[in-house]
Amino acid sequence: MKIKYFPDTDTALVEFSEQKVAQTKEINENIYIDVDASGNLVAMTIEHARQQANLPHLSYDQVGKY
């Protein structure tokens, strides 16, 4: 998984896989998801990311065994 932030547009891109995007779905006016041909999540785009996702406080915690 990769998280990219574009400060010039205040957009965050969260990439979950490298599969080819077959369709983009609008969740709301600021959040879009990309899915592959099987409907699996490929990526999520968040517009106005600082307000929508509270980016300055991003953290990662693994819980339990992998």
C-alpha positions, 0 to 999 in steps of 0.5 A, spaced: 500 500 500 502 506 498 499 513 500 501 519 496 499 526 497 499 532 492 499 539 496 498 543 490 491 540 489 490 537 497 489 531 494 491 524 497 491 517 493 491 511 497 494 505 492 492 498 495 494 494 489 497 495 482 491 492 478 488 495 472 483 500 474 476 498 470 472 503 474 472 509 478 466 510 483 464 516 486 463 515 494 461 523 495 463 529 492 470 528 495 472 521 495 472 516 489 474 509 489 477 505 483 476 498 482 478 492 478 474 488 473 472 483 478 470 489 483 476 489 488 479 495 491 485 498 487 485 505 489 482 511 493 482 518 491 481 524 497 480 531 495 480 536 500 485 531 504 487 535 509 480 536 511 477 530 509 482 525 512 486 529 517 493 528 514 497 531 519 496 525 524 497 519 519 499 513 523 500 505 521 499 500 527 499 493 525 494 489 530 495 481 531 499 477 527 500 477 520 
